[in-house]
Amino acid sequence: MTMNASQGEATDPMVPSRARYTLAVWLCGLTAILYLDRICMSQAIVPIQKELGLSTVHMSYVAMAFTLAYGLFEIPTGRMGDKYGSRKILTRVVLWWSLFTALTGVCSGLGSLIVIRFLFGVGEAGAFPNAARVISRWFPGTERGRVQGIMLAAAQLGGVVAPIGAASMIEIMGWRWTFAVFGLIGVIWAGGFWWWFRDDPADHASVNAGELNLIRSGGMSETFIHQPVPWGTVFSNRGIIVLTLIMVFGAFYTYLFYTWFPKYLSEARGIDNITSGILSSIVLAGSAAGMLLGGWLADKIPLWFNHPVNSRRYLGSICYLISAVCLIVGIRCDNVWLLSFFLGASFCAMHVTLPNWWSVAIPQSGIHVGALVGLMNGMGFIGAMSSQWFVGFFANWRMQAGFTGRAQWDPMFDIYAGVLLMGAVAWWCYRFVPLEKASSSSA
């Protein structure tokens, strides 16, 4: 009797199925591969410089080429997802960036590196806007923050694996074949995702009526109509402007570690490539922990507080302040393991805010999630490119002034702490202004 009841419950169309959780696994794979391929480059900087005879300034140009493309193409690829569906766009962009990950290994000089990494950035630009679009259509509002946190944590776990994995593979097979292997992983993901995913959960064989009702209880329309973006209203919307500034400040900070931390450990601390991979992974593990905690908080804040937007503002400001303090303390540690611990804590505090940023950015974007999340997230390229240029310029300037080792590199970390303080102020200034409300009031 019990067995029959449980079987009936399992087939009851009003008991929600769990296809959306399988989708969450696919999205975690997407972001993990995204960061695996992206951060692999930071571990390969030193051997690439040695083989191709490139300077630190040259490598800053290579890093900036990726970031420029990432920023320029995030809005168009997000908009393409709104128009053509995320299934087509995500599959194509992953295949694209995987190809150029592999082709990084055939570069013979500065020019080819810049071109290949630019084209690599074109592909990666489409990932997060379309992932946000998928989450807004496949998950109820009560689960979106947690899914964002898990997805972003998976990205950081990809970043954790990348330094250790890339360093070990470079030692065994060289940097060229390492990029080829990393490129193959994305091709496998793209094929599986195309086979499994559907843009509308109603079209998926594994989604029953109960799960579909649960998904749509979050307020998402059953039909997804492509409409023009009111760009005039967008660029005058306070909420969008402040969220964009927060992303710029955050990207400026994070790209110090995504691009230059292994180089810093090598030149300022005298650390070998394998050990620098471990130390880099410790820092990035802090960001993964922050994403998980932030995702949990993103879903809990609306339940705990009457004014969740204000609570997210306070959380963002406090976390950015903690991040700045940990950075200032960490860079003054002589022990490299303590250094990585404090920088990991700094990364953790800063990344707690990211799932909350996405939880605000998605409703802030209204029906134009792909395009406007692409705009706000993509404008982070200003901070990222500035960071990549600044580190190369600063290190070269200090070297020409006669400084070496830590004296050459350490002072710039205080500047990064100042940027984190600016991020804390930006979070404090955020106000939620619905885009549709602003559009109607201005009409």
C-alpha positions in Angstrom: 0.0 0.0 0.0 2.8 2.4 0.9 4.7 1.5 -2.3 1.6 2.2 -4.4 1.2 5.6 -2.7 4.7 6.6 -3.3 4.5 5.5 -6.9 1.4 7.6 -7.3 3.1 10.6 -5.8 6.1 10.2 -8.1 3.8 10.3 -11.2 1.3 12.9 -9.9 1.6 15.8 -12.4 0.9 18.3 -9.6 3.9 17.2 -7.5 6.7 19.3 -9.0 9.3 17.5 -11.0 13.0 18.6 -10.5 14.2 19.2 -14.0 15.3 22.7 -13.0 17.9 21.2 -10.6 19.4 19.3 -13.5 19.6 22.7 -15.3 21.4 24.1 -12.3 24.1 21.5 -12.8 24.4 22.4 -16.5 24.8 26.1 -15.5 27.4 25.2 -12.9 29.3 23.4 -15.6 29.0 26.4 -17.9 30.5 28.9 -15.4 33.2 26.5 -14.2 34.4 26.0 -17.7 34.2 29.8 -18.3 36.6 30.5 -15.4 38.7 27.4 -16.1 39.5 28.7 -19.6 39.8 32.3 -18.5 42.1 31.9 -15.5 44.3 29.3 -17.2 46.0 32.3 -18.9 47.2 33.8 -15.7 49.1 30.7 -14.8 50.6 30.5 -18.3 51.9 34.2 -18.3 55.4 33.4 -17.0 56.1 30.5 -19.5 54.6 32.4 -22.4 56.8 35.4 -21.6 59.9 33.3 -21.5 59.2 31.5 -24.7 57.9 34.4 -26.8 60.1 37.1 -25.2 57.3 39.3 -24.0 57.4 41.9 -21.3 54.9 42.5 -18.4 53.5 45.5 -20.4 53.0 43.2 -23.4 51.1 40.7 -21.4 48.9 43.5 -20.0 47.9 44.2 -23.7 47.0 40.6 -24.2 44.9 40.6 -21.0 43.2 43.8 -22.1 42.3 42.4 -25.5 40.2 39.7 -23.9 38.5 42.1 -21.5 37.8 44.7 -24.2 36.0 42.0 -26.3 34.2 40.7 -23.2 32.8 44.2 -22.5 31.9 45.1 -26.0 30.0 42.0 -26.8 28.2 41.3 -23.6 25.3 43.5 -24.5 24.9 42.2 -28.1 25.1 38.5 -27.1 22.7 39.2 -24.2 20.3 40.8 -26.7 20.7 37.9 -29.0 19.6 35.6 -26.2 16.5 37.7 -25.7 15.7 37.6 -29.4 16.8 34.1 -30.5 16.7 32.1 -27.3 19.5 31.1 -24.9 19.8 27.5 -26.1 21.1 28.6 -29.5 23.3 31.4 -28.1 24.9 29.6 -25.2 25.7 26.6 -27.4 27.3 28.8 -30.0 29.3 31.0 -27.6 30.8 28.0 -25.7 31.9 26.4 -29.0 33.3 29.7 -30.1 35.4 30.4 -26.9 36.5 26.8 -26.7 37.9 27.0 -30.2 39.9 30.1 -29.4 41.0 28.6 -26.0 42.6 25.8 -28.0 44.0 28.2 -30.6 45.8 30.2 -27.9 48.3 27.3 -28.0 49.4 28.0 -31.6 50.2 31.7 -31.0 53.7 32.7 -32.1 54.0 36.3 -30.9 52.3 39.3 -29.4 50.1 40.1 -32.4 48.6 36.6 -32.6 48.0 36.4 -28.9 46.1 39.7 -28.9 43.9 38.6 -31.8 43.2 35.2 -30.4 42.4 36.4 -26.9 40.2 39.1 -28.2 38.2 36.5 -30.2 38.1 34.3 -27.0 36.6 37.2 -25.1 33.9 37.6 -27.8 32.7 34.1 -27.0 32.8 34.3 -23.2 30.8 37.6 -23.2 27.6 35.7 -23.9 27.7 33.4 -20.9 26.4 35.3 -17.9 23.7 37.4 -19.6 22.1 34.3 -21.1 22.6 32.3 -17.9 20.7 35.1 -16.0 18.0 34.9 -18.7 17.7 31.1 -18.3 17.5 31.4 -14.5 14.7 34.0 -14.8 12.6 31.6 -16.9 13.4 28.3 -15.3 13.3 29.0 -11.5 10.7 30.5 -9.2 11.6 33.8 -7.5 12.3 32.1 -4.2 15.1 30.0 -5.7 16.8 32.4 -8.0 19.2 33.9 -5.5 20.4 30.5 -4.4 20.9 29.2 -7.9 22.8 32.4 -8.8 25.0 31.8 -5.8 25.7 28.2 -6.6 26.3 29.0 -10.3 28.8 31.8 -9.4 30.4 29.6 -6.8 30.9 27.0 -9.5 32.6 29.6 -11.6 35.0 30.3 -8.8 35.6 26.6 -8.3 36.6 26.5 -11.9 39.0 29.3 -11.0 40.3 27.3 -8.1 41.0 24.2 -10.3 42.6 26.3 -13.1 45.8 27.5 -11.3 46.7 24.1 -9.9 45.5 22.2 -13.0 47.2 24.5 -15.4 50.4 24.7 -13.5 50.7 20.9 -13.3 49.7 20.4 -17.0 52.2 23.1 -18.1 55.0 21.3 -16.2 54.0 18.0 -18.0 53.0 19.0 -21.5 53.8 22.7 -21.9 51.5 25.7 -22.1 50.5 25.1 -25.7 48.9 21.6 -25.2 47.4 22.8 -22.0 45.2 25.2 -23.8 44.2 22.5 -26.3 43.0 20.2 -23.5 41.0 23.0 -21.8 39.3 23.9 -25.1 38.1 20.3 -25.5 36.1 20.5 -22.2 33.9 23.2 -23.5 33.1 21.4 -26.7 31.8 18.4 -24.7 29.6 20.7 -22.6 28.1 22.5 -25.6 27.0 19.2 -27.2 25.3 18.0 -24.0 23.6 21.3 -23.3 22.1 21.5 -26.8 20.7 18.0 -26.5 19.2 18.6 -23.0 18.0 22.2 -22.7 14.9 24.0 -24.0 14.3 27.7 -23.8 10.8 27.4 -22.4 10.4 24.9 -19.6 7.0 24.0 -20.9 8.7 22.4 -23.9 10.9 20.1 -21.8 9.8 16.5 -21.5 11.0 16.3 -17.9 9.0 19.3 -16.6 5.5 18.4 -15.4 2.6 20.7 -14.7 3.5 21.0 -11.0 7.0 22.2 -11.7 5.8 24.6 -14.5 3.3 26.1 -12.1 6.0 26.5 -9.4 8.3 28.2 -11.9 5.6 30.6 -13.1 4.6 31.5 -9.5 7.6 33.8 -9.5 5.8 36.2 -11.8 7.5 35.3 -15.1 5.2 35.6 -18.1 4.3 32.5 -19.9 5.1 34.1 -23.2 8.4 35.8 -23.9 7.9 38.7 -26.2 10.9 40.4 -27.7 10.5 44.2 -27.3 12.8 47.2 -28.0 14.9 48.3 -25.1 14.1 51.9 -23.9 17.7 53.0 -23.9 16.9 56.6 -23.0 15.2 55.4 -19.8 18.0 52.9 -19.1 20.8 55.4 -19.1 18.9 57.8 -16.7 17.9 55.0 -14.3 19.7 55.5 -11.0 19.5 51.8 -10.0 21.1 50.7 -13.3 23.8 53.4 -13.0 24.8 52.4 -9.5 24.7 48.7 -10.2 27.0 49.3 -13.1 29.4 51.3 -11.0 29.5 48.5 -8.4 30.4 46.0 -11.1 33.2 48.3 -12.4 34.7 48.6 -8.9 34.4 44.9 -8.3 35.9 44.0 -11.6 38.9 46.3 -11.0 39.6 44.4 -7.8 39.0 40.8 -9.0 41.0 41.1 -12.2 44.1 41.8 -10.1 43.9 38.2 -9.0 42.5 36.7 -12.2 45.3 38.1 -14.3 48.3 39.0 -12.2 48.5 37.2 -8.8 50.7 34.3 -10.0 53.0 36.8 -11.6 53.1 38.8 -8.3 53.9 35.6 -6.3 56.7 34.8 -8.7 58.4 38.2 -8.9 57.6 39.8 -5.5 57.6 36.7 -3.3 59.9 34.4 -5.3 57.4 31.5 -5.4 57.7 28.6 -7.9 54.9 27.9 -10.5 53.4 24.9 -8.7 53.3 26.6 -5.3 51.9 29.8 -6.8 49.1 27.7 -8.3 48.2 26.4 -4.8 48.3 29.8 -3.3 46.2 31.3 -6.1 43.7 28.5 -5.6 43.4 29.3 -1.9 42.5 32.9 -2.7 39.9 31.8 -5.3 38.5 29.3 -2.9 37.6 32.2 -0.7 35.5 33.6 -3.5 33.7 30.3 -4.0 32.8 30.3 -0.3 31.6 33.9 -0.6 29.4 33.0 -3.5 27.7 30.1 -1.7 27.1 32.3 1.4 25.9 35.1 -0.7 23.5 32.9 -2.6 22.0 31.6 0.7 21.7 35.2 2.0 20.1 36.4 -1.3 17.1 34.1 -0.7 16.9 34.6 3.0 17.1 38.4 3.1 13.5 38.9 1.7 12.2 36.5 4.5 14.1 38.2 7.3 13.6 41.9 6.5 10.7 44.1 5.5 12.9 46.1 3.1 15.1 43.6 1.3 16.6 46.1 -1.0 17.9 48.2 1.9 19.2 45.1 3.5 21.2 44.2 0.4 22.6 47.7 0.3 23.8 47.4 3.9 25.3 43.9 3.2 27.1 45.2 0.2 28.7 48.1 2.0 29.7 46.1 5.0 31.2 43.3 2.9 33.2 45.7 0.7 34.6 47.4 3.9 35.6 44.0 5.3 37.3 43.1 2.0 39.3 46.3 2.1 40.5 45.7 5.6 41.6 42.1 4.9 43.5 43.2 1.8 45.4 45.8 3.7 46.3 43.3 6.5 47.1 40.5 4.1 49.6 42.3 1.9 51.6 43.2 5.0 52.1 39.5 5.9 55.6 38.2 5.3 54.4 34.6 5.4 52.9 33.7 1.9 50.3 31.3 3.4 49.0 34.0 5.8 49.0 36.3 2.8 46.8 33.9 0.8 44.5 33.4 3.8 43.8 37.1 4.3 43.4 37.7 0.6 41.1 34.7 0.4 39.1 36.3 3.2 39.0 39.6 1.3 37.8 37.8 -1.8 35.2 35.9 0.2 33.7 39.1 1.7 33.6 40.8 -1.7 32.0 37.9 -3.4 29.3 37.5 -0.8 27.8 40.6 -2.5 27.7 39.2 -6.1 24.6 36.9 -5.8 22.8 39.8 -4.1 23.9 42.0 -7.0 22.4 39.6 -9.5 19.2 39.2 -7.3 18.8 43.0 -7.6 20.0 43.3 -11.2 17.5 40.8 -12.7 14.3 42.6 -11.4 16.0 45.9 -12.1 16.2 44.9 -15.8 12.5 44.1 -16.1 11.7 42.2 -19.3 15.0 43.0 -20.8 17.1 40.7 -18.7 19.6 39.5 -21.3 20.3 43.0 -22.7 20.4 44.9 -19.4 22.3 42.4 -17.3 24.6 42.2 -20.2 25.0 46.0 -20.0 25.6 46.2 -16.3 27.8 43.2 -16.1 29.6 44.0 -19.3 30.5 47.5 -18.2 32.7 45.8 -15.7 35.1 45.6 -18.5 36.1 49.2 -17.8 37.3 48.2 -14.3 38.8 45.0 -15.6 40.7 46.6 -18.4 41.9 49.4 -16.2 43.1 46.9 -13.6 45.0 44.8 -16.2 46.6 48.0 -17.7 47.3 49.5 -14.2 49.2 46.5 -12.8 51.5 46.2 -15.8 52.1 50.0 -15.9 52.6 50.2 -12.1 55.1 47.3 -11.9 57.1 48.6 -14.9 57.1 52.2 -13.5 58.3 51.0 -10.1 61.0 48.8 -11.7 62.3 51.8 -13.7 62.4 53.8 -10.5 64.8 51.2 -9.1 62.4 49.1 -6.9 62.4 45.3 -7.0 60.5 42.5 -5.2 57.8 43.5 -2.8 58.8 47.2 -2.9 58.0 47.1 -6.6 54.6 45.4 -6.3 53.1 45.8 -2.8 52.2 49.5 -2.8 49.6 49.0 -5.5 47.4 46.8 -3.2 46.6 49.9 -1.0 45.2 51.5 -4.2 43.0 48.5 -4.7 41.8 48.8 -1.1 40.7 52.4 -1.9 38.7 51.1 -4.8 36.9 48.6 -2.5 36.0 51.6 -0.3 34.5 53.3 -3.3 32.5 50.1 -3.9 31.2 50.3 -0.3 29.9 53.8 -1.0 28.3 52.8 -4.2 26.3 50.0 -2.5 25.2 52.5 0.1 23.9 54.8 -2.6 21.8 52.2 -4.5 18.1 52.6 -4.8 15.7 50.3 -6.7 13.9 52.2 -9.5 11.8 49.8 -11.6 12.5 50.3 -15.3 8.9 49.9 -16.4 7.8 52.4 -13.8 10.4 54.9 -14.9 9.4 54.4 -18.5 5.7 55.0 -17.9 6.3 58.1 -15.7 8.5 59.7 -18.4 5.9 59.0 -21.2 
